[in-house]
Amino acid sequence: MSAAPESIVPDRKPLFGDCWGCRVLGGGGLVLSGAYVFNVARKAMKPGGPTSMGIVAQVTFAACVAAFGIVVLTDPVGKSTRKT
């Protein structure tokens, strides 16, 4: 029986490589898209009226898109080291 190497960790490439301009453009676009979707949902709410489930879904989607944009901008992949 052959022994497998103890630590085989594949090299992970960042989402947009090392291109800072690509990350800023992609992440910034996602953050602005989230802000746009949130603004459209906010305008659809009537003052003092009940909020529908569609509006709640839009606000949630806007927050998710903006959060993904922040993840693309900060590029956390590969920044933490594993201690063995």
SULZIPE-V696928 format. One record per backbone hydrogen bond with DSSP energy under -0.5 kcal/mol. NH is the residue of the N-H (numbers start at 1). CO is the residue of the C=O. Records with the same first field share a line. If there is no record, write none. Layout:
NH=CO / CO
This chain:
8=6
9=7
10=8
17=14
19=16
20=18
23=19
24=20
25=21
26=22
27=23
28=24
29=25
30=26
31=27
32=28
33=29
34=30
35=31
36=32
37=33
38=34
39=35
40=36
41=37
42=38
43=39
44=40
45=41 / 42
49=46
56=52
57=53
58=54
59=55
60=56
61=57
62=58
63=59
64=60
65=61
66=62
67=63
68=64
69=65
70=66
71=67
72=68
73=69
74=70
75=71
79=76
84=82
